[in-house]
Amino acid sequence: MAHPPIPAARAAPARRSRLLLWAGVALYLGTIFLLSSLPSPLPALTSRMSDKALHAVEYGGLALLLGLALGASGLRAGRAAALALLLASLYGASDELHQAFVPHRASDVRDWIADTAGAALGAAAAAGLARRRAPAEGPAAAGQFR
């Protein structure tokens, strides 16, 4: 179904918001990669929190950002959330593979499961935000960010 055109006065801010969201996703992905490249990242944090909880929070944030960026790019909330979950889970799998080649790090399928569980929560949060925002923008915007 085609979406109604966005008025010109709203198009530039929407484009800026979309670019900022995608820039946030890229920065977040880069940060995950950088931290995964270190033999012992953030030891003060990792000694206080469960490894699996850290993975869930990390990938929950990624899926939330992905869901918001995908929604701002025109996908409906449910599709944006599903794609955000899939992409975050795949990135988690690639991150675990990457860690297999980093000295003093290990690849663990349980970490990927925690990544995916956190991503599911983050994707659901993004969908919830999209649906909360939709009534203020009218029925045509239901389930989508603009």
C-alpha positions as CSV (number, residue, x, y, z in Angstrom):
1,M,0.0,0.0,0.0
2,A,1.4,3.4,-1.0
3,H,1.9,5.9,1.7
4,P,0.6,9.5,1.4
5,P,3.3,12.0,0.4
6,I,5.0,13.9,3.2
7,P,4.4,17.7,3.1
8,A,7.6,19.6,1.9
9,A,7.9,21.4,5.2
10,R,8.2,18.1,7.0
11,A,10.4,16.3,4.5
12,A,13.8,17.9,5.4
13,P,13.5,17.3,9.2
14,A,12.3,13.7,8.4
15,R,15.3,13.2,6.2
16,R,17.7,14.6,8.9
17,S,16.1,12.3,11.5
18,R,16.4,9.3,9.3
19,L,20.1,10.1,8.6
20,L,20.8,10.6,12.3
21,L,19.1,7.3,13.2
22,W,21.2,5.4,10.6
23,A,24.3,7.2,11.7
24,G,23.5,6.0,15.2
25,V,23.1,2.5,14.0
26,A,26.5,2.6,12.2
27,L,28.2,4.1,15.2
28,Y,26.7,1.4,17.5
29,L,27.8,-1.4,15.1
30,G,31.3,0.0,15.0
31,T,31.4,0.2,18.8
32,I,30.3,-3.5,19.1
33,F,33.0,-4.5,16.6
34,L,35.7,-2.4,18.4
35,L,34.8,-3.9,21.8
36,S,34.7,-7.4,20.3
37,S,38.2,-6.8,19.0
38,L,39.7,-6.2,22.5
39,P,40.9,-9.1,24.6
40,S,39.2,-7.8,27.8
41,P,36.8,-4.9,27.1
42,L,35.3,-2.9,29.9
43,P,36.7,-5.0,32.8
44,A,35.1,-2.8,35.5
45,L,31.7,-3.5,33.9
46,T,32.1,-7.1,33.0
47,S,33.2,-8.0,36.5
48,R,30.0,-6.7,38.0
49,M,27.3,-7.9,35.5
50,S,26.5,-11.2,34.0
51,D,28.0,-11.8,30.6
52,K,24.6,-12.9,29.2
53,A,22.9,-9.8,30.6
54,L,25.5,-7.6,29.0
55,H,24.9,-9.3,25.7
56,A,21.2,-8.9,26.0
57,V,21.5,-5.2,26.8
58,E,24.0,-4.6,24.0
59,Y,21.9,-6.2,21.3
60,G,18.6,-4.9,22.7
61,G,20.1,-1.4,22.1
62,L,21.1,-2.4,18.6
63,A,17.7,-3.8,17.7
64,L,16.0,-0.7,19.2
65,L,18.1,1.6,17.0
66,L,17.6,-0.6,14.0
67,G,13.9,-0.7,14.5
68,L,13.7,3.1,14.8
69,A,15.8,3.6,11.7
70,L,13.9,1.1,9.7
71,G,10.6,2.7,10.8
72,A,11.9,6.1,9.9
73,S,12.7,4.7,6.5
74,G,9.1,3.8,5.9
75,L,8.6,0.3,7.1
76,R,5.6,-0.4,9.3
77,A,6.2,-1.1,12.9
78,G,5.8,-4.9,12.8
79,R,8.0,-5.3,9.7
80,A,10.6,-2.9,11.1
81,A,10.7,-4.9,14.3
82,A,11.0,-8.3,12.6
83,L,13.8,-7.0,10.3
84,A,15.6,-5.3,13.2
85,L,15.5,-8.6,15.2
86,L,16.8,-10.6,12.2
87,L,19.6,-8.1,11.5
88,A,20.7,-7.8,15.1
89,S,20.7,-11.6,15.5
90,L,22.8,-12.0,12.4
91,Y,25.2,-9.3,13.6
92,G,25.4,-11.2,16.9
93,A,26.3,-14.4,15.1
94,S,28.9,-12.6,13.0
95,D,30.3,-11.0,16.2
96,E,30.6,-14.4,17.8
97,L,32.5,-15.7,14.8
98,H,34.7,-12.6,14.9
99,Q,35.6,-13.3,18.5
100,A,36.8,-16.8,17.6
101,F,39.8,-15.0,16.0
102,V,40.5,-12.5,18.8
103,P,43.2,-13.6,21.3
104,H,41.8,-14.3,24.8
105,R,38.2,-14.3,23.4
106,A,35.9,-17.2,22.7
107,S,32.9,-17.8,20.4
108,D,29.9,-19.0,22.4
109,V,26.5,-20.0,21.0
110,R,24.9,-19.0,24.4
111,D,26.2,-15.5,23.9
112,W,24.4,-15.4,20.5
113,I,21.2,-16.7,22.2
114,A,21.5,-13.8,24.7
115,D,22.1,-11.4,21.9
116,T,19.0,-12.6,20.1
117,A,16.9,-12.5,23.3
118,G,18.0,-8.9,23.9
119,A,17.4,-8.0,20.3
120,A,13.8,-9.3,20.6
121,L,13.2,-7.0,23.5
122,G,14.7,-4.0,21.7
123,A,12.8,-4.7,18.5
124,A,9.5,-5.0,20.5
125,A,10.4,-1.6,22.2
126,A,10.9,0.0,18.8
127,A,7.5,-1.3,17.6
128,G,5.8,-0.1,20.8
129,L,7.3,3.4,20.3
130,A,6.1,3.5,16.7
131,R,2.6,2.5,17.7
132,R,2.5,5.0,20.6
133,R,3.5,7.8,18.2
134,A,1.1,6.9,15.4
135,P,-2.2,8.2,16.9
136,A,-0.7,11.7,17.2
137,E,0.1,11.7,13.5
138,G,-3.2,10.2,12.3
139,P,-4.4,6.9,11.0
140,A,-2.2,7.0,7.8
141,A,0.9,7.0,10.0
142,A,-0.2,4.1,12.1
143,G,2.8,1.9,13.0
144,Q,5.4,3.9,11.2
145,F,7.9,6.6,12.0
146,R,8.2,9.7,9.9
